[in-house]
Amino acid sequence: MADNEPSGAARMFGDFAPQLVHFTDTVLFGEVWERPGLSPRDRSLITVATLVTSGSTEQLRHHLGRAKDNGLSETELVEAITHLAFYTGWPHAMSAMAVAKDLFTN
């Protein structure tokens, strides 16, 4: 993202929830995602798994794209969702797979 472009959080919430935008951009995607203890690829896989298990499909679309940017293949992401079906429950996995299919095939 260019420095002059507003973040996704800023576009969504702008002046409505400025502290949430700050925490999202500065703390979460700044400090937390930039910590050296895990690779961006690993952080993406963990994040996708967490979103699938919690049924948070609204944020999943963004994070599946970010996961691809961080080195995970579509095949790996589909496999992760399939694997999670047995641990998180079929409805969460089916909802997540619908998001992945829409994102990866359109």
VEXZA-541301 format. One record per residue (C-alpha): residue number from 1; residue in one letter; chain; z, x negated, y. Coordinates in steps of 0.001 Angstrom, whole numbers. Each point is the difference from the previous one (the first is absolute). Layout:
BEGIN
- NUM,A,A,Z,X,Y $
...
***
This chain:
BEGIN
- 1,M,A,0,0,0 $
- 2,A,A,-893,-1381,3402 $
- 3,D,A,2854,-518,2437 $
- 4,N,A,-1319,2678,2353 $
- 5,E,A,-376,2681,-2701 $
- 6,P,A,2969,2297,-582 $
- 7,S,A,1474,-85,-3490 $
- 8,G,A,-295,2925,-2383 $
- 9,A,A,3591,937,791 $
- 10,A,A,-701,-140,3737 $
- 11,R,A,-3083,2192,-416 $
- 12,M,A,1960,2517,-2086 $
- 13,F,A,3205,157,2022 $
- 14,G,A,-615,-1784,3310 $
- 15,D,A,2483,1202,2585 $
- 16,F,A,1407,2634,-2356 $
- 17,A,A,2072,-2451,-2089 $
- 18,P,A,-194,-3433,1648 $
- 19,Q,A,2942,-1472,-1919 $
- 20,L,A,-1572,943,-3328 $
- 21,V,A,-3225,-1694,1139 $
- 22,H,A,1997,-3075,1038 $
- 23,F,A,1834,-215,-3333 $
- 24,T,A,-3227,572,-1936 $
- 25,D,A,-2051,-2592,1865 $
- 26,T,A,2624,-2630,806 $
- 27,V,A,2538,205,-2788 $
- 28,L,A,-1828,1413,-3033 $
- 29,F,A,-3521,-1387,388 $
- 30,G,A,1165,-2971,2036 $
- 31,E,A,3250,-1438,-1284 $
- 32,V,A,223,1568,-3472 $
- 33,W,A,-3620,-368,-1098 $
- 34,E,A,-171,-3557,1344 $
- 35,R,A,3043,-1311,-1883 $
- 36,P,A,-970,-2982,-2182 $
- 37,G,A,1875,1075,-3165 $
- 38,L,A,-2863,2107,-1394 $
- 39,S,A,-3743,-200,364 $
- 40,P,A,-1791,2808,1875 $
- 41,R,A,-1613,929,-3356 $
- 42,D,A,3397,407,-1657 $
- 43,R,A,1374,1938,2965 $
- 44,S,A,-2989,2344,-191 $
- 45,L,A,446,614,-3726 $
- 46,I,A,3705,734,489 $
- 47,T,A,-757,2308,2933 $
- 48,V,A,-2701,1920,-1872 $
- 49,A,A,2317,393,-2995 $
- 50,T,A,2796,1282,2222 $
- 51,L,A,-2281,2476,1755 $
- 52,V,A,-1313,1274,-3346 $
- 53,T,A,3483,418,-1457 $
- 54,S,A,1270,1822,3083 $
- 55,G,A,-3060,2243,261 $
- 56,S,A,-783,-1295,3507 $
- 57,T,A,-3743,539,-155 $
- 58,E,A,-473,216,3779 $
- 59,Q,A,874,-3673,398 $
- 60,L,A,-1663,-976,-3289 $
- 61,R,A,-3534,130,1409 $
- 62,H,A,817,-2675,2595 $
- 63,H,A,1840,-2179,-2482 $
- 64,L,A,-2712,157,-2662 $
- 65,G,A,-2430,-1337,2604 $
- 66,R,A,2496,-2646,1062 $
- 67,A,A,544,-953,-3651 $
- 68,K,A,-3737,-593,-412 $
- 69,D,A,26,-2112,3174 $
- 70,N,A,2910,-1955,-1509 $
- 71,G,A,-1921,-846,-3182 $
- 72,L,A,606,2844,-2450 $
- 73,S,A,-3091,1476,-1620 $
- 74,E,A,-702,3695,-351 $
- 75,T,A,283,-476,-3778 $
- 76,E,A,3478,-1523,365 $
- 77,L,A,1139,2795,2287 $
- 78,V,A,-1289,2718,-2343 $
- 79,E,A,1736,-1784,-2890 $
- 80,A,A,3269,-194,1965 $
- 81,I,A,-117,3737,727 $
- 82,T,A,-797,738,-3660 $
- 83,H,A,2905,-2192,-1129 $
- 84,L,A,2347,1709,2450 $
- 85,A,A,-843,3419,-1441 $
- 86,F,A,2294,-775,-2914 $
- 87,Y,A,2894,-1049,2224 $
- 88,T,A,-261,2226,3047 $
- 89,G,A,-1455,3165,-1466 $
- 90,W,A,-3428,1463,-433 $
- 91,P,A,-118,2071,3213 $
- 92,H,A,649,-3029,2242 $
- 93,A,A,-2566,-2087,-1854 $
- 94,M,A,-2615,2750,48 $
- 95,S,A,495,533,3743 $
- 96,A,A,-219,-3743,636 $
- 97,M,A,-3106,-338,-2171 $
- 98,A,A,-1687,2781,1983 $
- 99,V,A,600,-1997,3184 $
- 100,A,A,-1288,-3194,-1637 $
- 101,K,A,-3120,1736,-1335 $
- 102,D,A,-767,1503,3387 $
- 103,L,A,501,-3336,1744 $
- 104,F,A,-1856,-2147,-2550 $
- 105,T,A,-2977,2289,-627 $
- 106,N,A,-729,1153,3579 $
***
